[in-house]
Structures are given as C-alpha cells and as structure tokens.
Amino acid sequence: MNLRQIEYFLNICECKSISRAAQKMYMETATLSRAVSELEKELGAALFKRTSRGVVLTEYGQIVRTGFLQAQSALDSMVENVQDRLREEKKYIPLAIGYGIMHSLSTDMWNNYLHAHAGETEFRPLDMPDYVVEREVLDRRVDLGFTIGPVDESGFEARLLKRSRMYLILAQRHPLYQKETVRIEDIEHYGRFAYSRSFKSRENIERFCRAHGFEYTAHYESSDLASLIQMSTENRGIFIIPECYADPGRAGVRYVPLPKNELSWDIYMIRRRNEKLPLRLEELWNYFIAFCTQHHAHTLGNE
C-alpha cells in the first residue's frame, strides 16, 4: 500500500466515478481502474460496486475510506508541520514550476534574490506539468507556483509575468519546410505530436486549431518534451513548442512562429486565493512581480 493508492481511492470516493476521478487527476481511466483492482487484490475485498452511474462503496470500502481519511489528515498535518519548521529556520522555499518556465524566465530573477539573501534562503524548484503545479498549490504542498495560462482565478490569485510566442517545428525533410508561408491550417493532413493532458499547452493548441477549422488530433502524445522535440527534428511528426525550446541555430530545422495574439505561452505566478502568506513569501511574491515588470513587461503585448 502506498500514498498514491490513498490519493486515488479518495478521489474516486469524492467523484463517485472512476472515469471522472481519472479526468480530475489527468490520468487514463484504465490506469486508475487497474490501481483500484490492485488495491482490492492486496486487501482481499471488493471496495466498490460498479453501477451505470458510477461507483458506490461497499462495506469494506467504507472501512478503507475512514482509515485513508485519517491517514491523509495525519500526512497533511505532518507535511504542514515540516514546512512550517523549515520556513522558520529559513532553510528553503519550495516552488512548483511548470516545465520550461524556469529556463524561460531570466536566471537573474532567481540568482539576484539568492545573492541578496545568501545564507538565509534556498529555492527548491520542483519541475512538473502545469496542472500538477496547480494541484500542488491547492493541496498546500507549496505556497507559490509558476504555471501556464489560462488560470482559474476562482481558486488562485494569479499574476501574468511573461508572454512568449509558440512555434511549429519543421524538419528539413518535411513537405512544409520549403513552403514560403506556412499557415496553421497547412498541418491538418500531417502527423502531429502533442503534450499530455497534464499540460495547459495541449488545450490551448487544440482550441487554436479548432478556431482555424480543424481538430489537432495527436498521433502520439507524451509528457517527455525532450523526446517529442527530438522526434520532430527527425521528421517523425510536427510539434508546437514555446520560444524557450526553440534553437534557431540548429541546422536542418525551421521554426515557424504562430500568431501571438491567437496562441501564446503565458507564464503566471499563482498562490491560493484569499490566503495571507508568511511575510517572507509575501516579499518574494512582490519581488518576482517587480522583477518581471522590469524585464518582461515588453512581452505582454499581442503583436
């Protein structure tokens, strides 16, 4: 038995459906169903009754739910106590950061702050997909996160820090490589790669393509962005990336900019809405905003 099983089980209880719980956690329904079966096998008892409307707990499931809720409460309390103690000792500040964001923002933003607070503060950046970043903030595992927009401002206070272009990757052997002007509609009949559903960019790209009259159907999807980029440069499919991953000096690859006013990679800093931060984190929040206002404000236009 492990912590993931607790999370999976309690989310199913909350959603009353394995498929809805899987959607909430950005995972495949089959994967979650298999995890439930493994837990039931481990305990030797059926925990859910499957119905046409979802699932309901069995008598054994009720016992497990009670135990898991107690365990979850104890774990949350333990994590909160550890985080509070570390903050008091000024050991480190955990930050949940979407893939590519730390690289996209100026390294001086991080380094200048650490230099000014040498011996007092360390950052512990945790790189993860955008939706996972938001869950980490809401679940109080971190207080500050960096994600890609749009952001649900009913749950978060959010500040837009930087806006970047997105680019099509075209390998030299691709039929579109030599075309003087490439429009997004031109990719409809070619193989395409996509981010997994845990990335905001997946939905943003699909919405953008839909507005241009076609569905961005993925022939292959993954959370491993490096692999997707590599396969695109090898002419195995088209991929769309933010500017921070584009390498203009790479031979045999063309990066086609997409209209920034229709599709962009918007970096937001987020915190839980209507919640006061400790003084040191409030100062850090204001520092990040001030730095990005000075260094990245020019990117926020829609040219």
N, C-alpha and C positions, 0 to 999 in steps of 0.2 A: 504494500500500500504506500502511496506517495502523495505529495502535496497537489500534484496535477489532478489526481483522481478526486480529491476533495473539491477542487475548483470545478471540475467537470460535473460532478454529481450535483453540487449545489446550484449551478447554473441551470441544469435540466429541471431541478425542482422549481426554481423560480419561473422558468419559461413554460413549464408543463409540456415541453416538446423537445425531442432530441434535435430535430431539424432547426427549430428556432434558436435553441441554445448554441448549436454549431454556427449559425449565422452570426449570432452575437459575439462569439469568440473568434470569428474569421477562420474557421477550420472546416474541413469536409465532414458532412454528416456521417459518412461511412466510418471515418476515423473516430468520431465521438461514439458512435454506436459500438464499435469494436472495443473501445475503452470501457464502456459500461459492461459489456459481456465479460471482459477480463476481470473486472471488479466483482461481478456476480459469481464468477467461477472461483475467484480467490476466497470469497466469503461462503460459498456453497449455498447461496439462497438467491431467489429472484427478488430484485429490488423495485422493479417497475412492472406494471401491467400496461401493455400496449393497447391503445384504443384508436378508433378512427379520428378522434380529436386530439390525440397526443398520448401522453403517458400519465399514469397515476401511481402513487407509491403503494407498495404492498406493506404488510405489517412489518416485514423485515426492513423495508426501505425507510419506514418511519423511524425505526431504531437507529439506522445508519445516519439519517438526516439529523437527528438530535445530537448524536455523537460528533458528526462532522461540523455542525454549527458551533458546538463547544470548542472543538479543536481550532476552527477558524478564528473564533474570538480570542482564544489564547495566543494563536500565532500573530494576529493583528496587534494585540497588546504587546507582545514580545518585540515585534518589529518597531512599533512606535516608541517603546522604551529605549531600544538600542539607538534609533535615530535621534531621539531627544538627547541622549547622553553624548553621542558623537557631536551633535551641534553645540552642546555646552562646552565640550572640550575643544571645539573648533578644529576637529580633525579633517573633515572633508565635507563637501557639498555634493550629494548625488544629483545628477541631471540626466533625465531621459531625453535622448536626442535621436531624431529620425535619421536614417541612413543618408549620408551625403551632406547633411546640414552643417556639421562641424567644419567640414572641408570648405563649404561654400561661404560661410561667414569668415571674416578676417581673423587670422590667427592672433593678431594683436589684441582682439577683443578679450580672448582668454588670457594671453600672456601678460598683458598690462595689468590686469586685475590681480593675477597671482604674484606678480612682481611687487605690486603695491602692498600686498598682504602676505609677504614672504614669512613663512613660519607659522602663520595663523590659519591659512586656508589651503585646501587642496580640492580640485574638482575631481569627481569620479564620474566621467561620462559613460552612460550606458547606451550603446547604439542599438536601435531596434526599429521595426516598421512603424509608420505613423500612428495607426490605430492602437498599436501596443503602447506607444508613448502615452496616448491619451488615457488608456486604461490604467497605466502605472500612476498617473497623476490622480485620477479619480479614486483609485484604491489606496491612496495615501502612501504609496511606496516611495514617491518623490514629491517634492513640492513645486518644482519648476520643470517644464518640459518644452521641447522645441519640435514642432510638428509642421506638416504641410496643410495649407488651407484647402477648402473652407473649414472653419472651426465652428462647432455648435456652441454658440455663446450663451445658451441656457445653462450649460454646465461649467463653462470656463470663462475667465477673463482672459482676453487674448490681445496681443499687440503684433501687428504686421511689422516685421523687421527688414525684409528684403524680398524683392520680386525678381525672378530670373526667367530668361527665355527657355523654351524647350526645343529640342532638335530631333529631326529624323536622322538615323544613321543609315547611310547608303554605302555599301561596299562597291569597289570599282567594277566588279563583275555584274553588279545588279543592273537590270534593264533601265532603271530610272537614273542611274548615275550620270549618264551623258546628256540627259534632258536639261535644257537650259533653265526652264522654270518648272519646279515640282510643286504641285498642289497636294493638299492632304487627300483629296479625292482620288489621286493617282495611285494610292497604295491599296485601294479596295481589293484588287484582284491578286495581291501578292501575299506570301506567307508573313505572319506577324508574330512577334513575341510580346508578352505582357508581364507587368508586375503581378504579384499575387494580390488577392483581395485585401490583404492587411496594409496595402499602400494606398494612400489617397490618390496618387497619380493615376492609378488604374481607372478609378471612377471619373476623374477629370478628363482623361483621354477619351474614354468611351462617350462621355457627354459631348465633347468637342466634335468627335467624328459623327455622332448622331445628328448634330446640328448641320453637318455637311452632307447628310443624306445617306449614310451607310453605318453599319454596325462594325465596331472594332472587335471582330472575333479573333481570339487568340489561338494560334496553332500550338503554342507552348507557353506556359507561364511558370514563374519561379520567384522566390524571394532572394535568390542569388544574383544580384545585379551585375556583378563582375562577369559571370558566365553568360548572361544574356547579351551584354555588350560585346564580349569576345565572339560569340556566335554570330552576331550581326556583322561585325567587321570581317568575318569569314564568309559572308554572303549566304548565310543559312536562314535569314529572315530579317524583317525590318523591326527596329526597336525605336522607341522615343525616350529621350533622356533629358534631364535638366542640364543647364550650361556647365555646372561644376564637373560633369563627367565627360564633357567634350574635349577632345585633344586635337586642335587644329593642325598640329604638326605631324599627325600620324599619316603616313603615306598610304595611298590606296583607299582612303575613306573620305566621304563627303558628309558634312554636317549641314543639313538644311534647316534654317530657323523657321519656326512656326509663328504665326501672328500673336504677339504678346498680349494684345487686347482680347484675344479669344481663349488662349491657353497659356498659362504661366505656372511657374513653380514658386509658390508664395510661402515664405518661411514665417511662421508665427511662434512667439513665445507664449506659453499658457500657464495658468495657475488655476486653482479651484475658485469658482465664483463665490463672492460674498464671504471670503475667509481671510482673516488677517494673518499675514506671515510674520515670523520672528523678525526682529529689527534687522539682523544681518542679511536675511534673504530679501527683505523689502529693499534694502540698499542695493543688493545685487540686481534685483529686478530693474530698479531705476538706472543702474549703471549700464546694463545691457541696452536698454531703450535709448539712453543718451548716446552711447557709442554708435549704435546703428543709425540713429538720426543724423549723426555727423558723417558717417562713412557710406551708408547705403540708401539714404533718402532719395538720391537721384534715380534709383532703380524702380521706384514705386509708380512712375508714370506708365501709361499704356501705349507708348509709341510703337 
